[in-house]
């Protein structure tokens, strides 16, 4: 079984009542699944930012963006690919509540670097989520890079909490201050 492929969309919308309902109903009407959804205010009180993570294997990103632009209250849509540099997110980080970093395979370590850069260079204080190919043996190291949320298969959740106590001493600098003391299952 291959890991699902996700795409992150950042949607700038007018800050009016009912906009979130219209955006989410667009997905529901077409039978598209939203993997993750976060809403945060923007610098301008007239606008809000909706961050949506979708499964691109079951949803056409192009179709979704075209449909979103048809909604009157949508101002701008930004797509973020896993191979893109996190510097491209820098202008919007203050307005984002969630950044999901994709780990497409066990040998792809770009996500660790992206996490550290987001926390250390860009001072991102929101939820930093590791997703796709995330396994129990990676959790300790992901937390050390600043990740504070992890999307994992349900069958791996049992042993996941123990992974944070695998090592008794750290000898490298880290950015794991944002990790919750009591992780929870959503």
C-alpha positions in Angstrom: 0.0 0.0 0.0 1.4 3.4 -1.0 1.2 6.4 1.2 -1.4 9.0 0.2 -0.2 12.1 -1.6 -1.3 15.4 0.0 -1.4 19.0 -1.3 -1.6 22.1 0.9 -3.7 25.0 -0.2 -3.6 28.4 1.5 -6.8 30.3 0.7 -7.2 34.0 1.5 -10.8 34.9 2.0 -12.9 37.9 3.1 -13.5 37.8 6.8 -17.3 37.4 6.7 -19.7 35.1 8.3 -20.5 31.9 6.3 -17.4 31.9 4.2 -15.9 28.8 5.9 -19.3 27.0 5.5 -19.3 27.8 1.8 -15.7 26.6 1.3 -16.3 23.4 3.2 -19.6 22.7 1.5 -17.8 23.1 -1.9 -15.7 20.0 -0.9 -18.7 18.1 0.5 -20.9 18.7 -2.6 -18.2 17.2 -4.8 -17.4 14.3 -2.5 -13.8 15.5 -1.9 -12.2 14.7 1.5 -10.5 17.4 3.5 -7.5 15.8 5.4 -6.8 18.9 7.5 -8.4 22.3 7.9 -7.2 25.4 9.8 -8.5 29.0 9.9 -6.5 32.0 11.1 -6.9 35.7 11.0 -4.6 37.6 8.6 -2.7 40.9 9.2 -5.7 42.7 7.7 -8.8 42.3 9.8 -10.9 42.3 6.6 -9.4 38.9 5.6 -8.9 35.4 7.0 -6.6 32.6 5.8 -7.9 29.0 5.4 -5.2 26.3 5.2 -6.6 23.1 3.6 -4.8 19.8 3.1 -6.4 17.5 0.5 -5.6 14.1 -0.9 -4.5 14.7 -4.5 -5.0 11.1 -5.5 -8.7 11.4 -5.1 -9.1 15.1 -5.8 -7.9 17.2 -8.7 -6.1 20.3 -7.3 -6.8 22.2 -10.5 -10.5 21.5 -10.3 -10.6 22.5 -6.6 -8.8 25.8 -7.2 -11.1 26.7 -10.1 -14.1 25.9 -8.0 -12.7 27.9 -5.0 -12.1 31.0 -7.2 -15.8 30.9 -8.3 -16.7 31.6 -4.6 -17.2 35.4 -4.3 -15.3 35.7 -1.0 -12.0 33.9 -2.2 -9.2 36.5 -2.8 -6.1 34.3 -3.3 -5.0 30.7 -3.4 -1.5 29.5 -2.7 -0.4 25.9 -3.4 2.6 24.5 -1.5 4.5 21.5 -2.9 6.7 19.4 -0.7 9.8 20.1 -2.8 9.4 23.9 -2.5 11.6 25.9 -0.1 10.0 27.0 3.1 11.3 30.5 2.4 8.3 30.8 0.0 6.0 30.5 3.0 7.8 33.2 5.0 5.6 36.2 4.0 2.5 34.3 5.1 3.8 32.5 8.3 2.4 35.1 10.7 -1.1 34.4 9.3 -0.9 30.6 9.3 -2.1 28.5 12.2 -0.8 25.2 10.7 2.0 24.1 8.4 1.9 20.4 7.3 5.2 19.0 6.1 5.0 16.0 3.8 7.4 13.1 4.2 6.9 11.2 0.9 9.3 8.3 1.7 11.6 7.0 4.5 14.7 8.2 2.7 13.5 11.7 2.1 14.9 13.9 4.9 13.8 17.3 3.5 11.0 17.6 6.0 13.4 17.5 9.0 15.2 20.5 7.5 12.0 22.3 6.7 10.8 21.9 10.3 14.0 23.3 11.8 14.0 26.2 9.4 10.4 27.0 10.1 11.0 27.1 13.9 14.5 28.5 14.0 14.9 30.9 11.1 11.3 31.9 10.5 10.1 31.6 14.2 6.9 29.8 13.2 4.9 29.4 16.4 1.9 27.5 15.1 1.2 23.8 14.7 3.9 22.0 12.7 2.5 18.7 11.5 4.5 15.8 10.0 2.4 13.7 7.6 2.4 10.9 5.0 5.3 8.6 5.7 5.6 9.1 9.5 6.5 6.1 11.6 7.1 5.5 15.4 10.8 5.4 15.1 10.9 9.0 13.6 8.8 10.7 16.3 11.6 11.5 18.7 13.7 13.1 16.0 10.7 14.9 14.5 10.0 16.4 17.9 13.6 17.5 18.2 13.2 19.4 14.9 10.2 21.3 16.2 7.2 19.2 15.0 4.4 19.2 17.5 1.7 17.2 15.6 2.0 13.9 13.8 -0.3 12.2 11.4 0.1 8.4 11.6 -1.7 5.2 10.7 -4.1 4.1 13.6 -2.3 0.8 14.0 0.9 2.7 14.9 -0.6 4.9 17.6 -0.2 2.4 20.5 3.6 2.5 20.6 3.9 6.0 19.5 3.9 7.7 22.9 6.8 5.5 24.0 8.9 6.8 21.1 9.3 10.1 22.9 11.1 8.4 25.8 13.4 6.2 23.6 16.5 8.1 24.5 17.5 9.2 28.0 19.9 12.0 27.0 20.2 14.5 24.1 23.5 15.7 22.9 22.4 18.0 20.1 20.6 21.3 20.1 17.0 21.0 19.4 13.7 22.9 18.9 11.4 20.6 20.8 10.0 23.1 23.3 6.7 23.2 21.4 5.8 19.5 21.9 2.8 19.0 24.0 3.4 17.2 27.3 0.4 14.9 26.7 0.0 14.1 23.0 -3.6 13.3 22.0 -5.3 11.3 19.3 -7.6 13.3 17.0 
